[in-house]
Amino acid sequence: MSEKAFYKATLQVEYEDAKGKLKKRREEYIVEAISPTDVEAKVVAHLKGSTEDSEISSIVLTKIVDILR
């Protein structure tokens, strides 16, 4: 079994502004996962029910070893 690691997932989110114009913004998430496929599944599950259209533009393995809270 693979060890978990931290990945940075970058999403392009399309939304409608107050004037009704479609715009895009970038959102970044740090995801603890065992593979990029696992990252994608976790991001999709997290965004389930969102009314905004989003697309994962990149998934990059980070050098982060732990997150302290």
N, C-alpha and C positions, 0 to 999 in steps of 0.2 A: 504494500500500500504506500502511496506517495505521501510525503510530508506536506502539510499545509503551508502556504506561502501567502504573501500579500500582493495583490495585483491592483493596478490603477486602471479603471474602466472609464473611458471618455465617451460621453454621449452627446449627440446633436439632437436638441429638442426643438421642435417647431411649435410655435404658439401664436395666438392671435392677440395683438395689442389692443389698447382701448379704442383705437380708431378702426379696428377691424382688419388691419394689415397683418399678413403673415410674416413672422420674424423667426429667427433661429438664435438659440443660445447654447453654450457649451456647459455641460455639467460633468463633474469628475467624482468618482466614487472609489474608495479603497475597499477592496473585497478580499476576505480571507477565503481561499479556495485551494483545491488540489490541482486544478488545470484551467486553462482558458475556457474550456467548454463548461466547467463548473461555474466560472465567473459569469458567463452568459446566462446560465440557468438561474443563478441567484439574482442577477439584475432584472431579468424578465419577471421573476416572481415578485420582486420588490416593487416594480412599476405596475403590476397588475391592477386594473381598475383606474389607471390614470387616463385623463381625457386628452392629454397632449400626445402628439406623435413623437416618438423618439427612436433613434437608431444608434447602436453602439458603433463608434467610429474607430476605437482602438482599445486593445487590452495589452497592458505592459506589465511584466514582472518587475516588482520594486525591490529595493535593497532593505526595506523595512523588516526588522526582525520581530518586533512586537509593538503593540499599542497599549500604552499605559493610561488608565482612566482614573 
